[in-house]
Structure formats: structure tokens, C-alpha cells
């Protein structure tokens, strides 16, 4: 299976819903990075954006790392590499 690099996603006024989590899970099956833009209606508070990032990482079920840059959340899937003997 080929893993693509970056996908883009938006979170609106309803915030992090179960539908958002499922969509991000599906994206992470084929992409290594997801760039999530938070729209103005979702709240432009830095603390709220960090809470959204933590909430997404906790619910995804993949080993991931997140970073908040401005009003965007970058989620990177950590790919485990098996060493050959």
C-alpha cells in the first residue's frame, strides 16, 4: 500500500465531532501527515486549538504526534519500521 504525504482537512463551528475523528482516521490510513485548518467559527483561541489537537490525538487510535502552527494543527503519523535480520 502506498502512503501519500499530506492531506488537508478543516474543522468548523461544531468542533471535534465523532465524524471528524472518523474522517481523520480514514485519512491517516493512506497519508502520513494531516494539516487541519481551524475555521474562524470554531474559535480562534490558541488554548482551544491546543485542546482540539490533544482531543484528536487521544481519540484517533494511531501513534501520532501533533504540532500547532498558527490556526492549523499538523498531525504526523508515526510509522513503525521493522528491522530485517
N, C-alpha and C positions, 0 to 999 in steps of 0.2 A: 504494500500500500504506500502510495506517495504522500508525503506530508508537505503541504504548502506552507508558506511562511506567515503571512499576516492577513488577518481578516478584520473588517471594521464592523462595529455594532453601535447602536445608540440606545440610551436609557432615557425615557421621557418622564412625564409627570407622575406616573404610577410607581416609579422607582424600581426596586428589585422585586420582581414577582416570580412565582414558580415558572411561568412561561419564559421569562428572561433566563433563568437558570438552565432550563432545558435547551434553549437555543444556544447558549454558550457551551454547554456540554457537547452538542452536536458539532459546533464549530471546532472545538478542540480535538475532535476525533480526526480531523483532516488538516488542521492548521497548528502551527507551533506558537504563534502569537495572536492575541486578540486585542485590538485597540477599541476601547469602549468610550464613546463620547457621551458626556452627560449634558443634556439639553438644559436650557435656562429654566424650563418648567419643573425640572427635577430638583432644583435648588443649586445655587452656585456657591455653597458654603464648603470650604476646604475640609472641615471636620466631617461633614455629612458625606462628602465624596470618599474620604478615607474609611468611613463606616461602611459605605456601599462596597468598597473593594474588599474589606475584611469579610463581609457577609457573603459575597460571591465566592471567595476562596474557600470559605468554610462549607458551603453547600455544593460545590462542584463535584468533588469526589476524585479529582485528578491531583497529582502532586504538582502544584503551581506556585509561582512567585508573582507578586504584583508590585506595581510602581505607579504612583500618581504624578502626572506631569500636567500642571495647569488644571484644566477641567476634564482631562482624559485619564482613564485607567488603562494601564498596559498590563495584560496578563500573559505570562510566559509559561508554557507547559514544560515541566522538567522531564526530559526523556531519559530513561534509564538505558544505558548501553551495556550489553552483556559482553564480557570479555571472552574471547576464544582461547582455548588452551592449546 
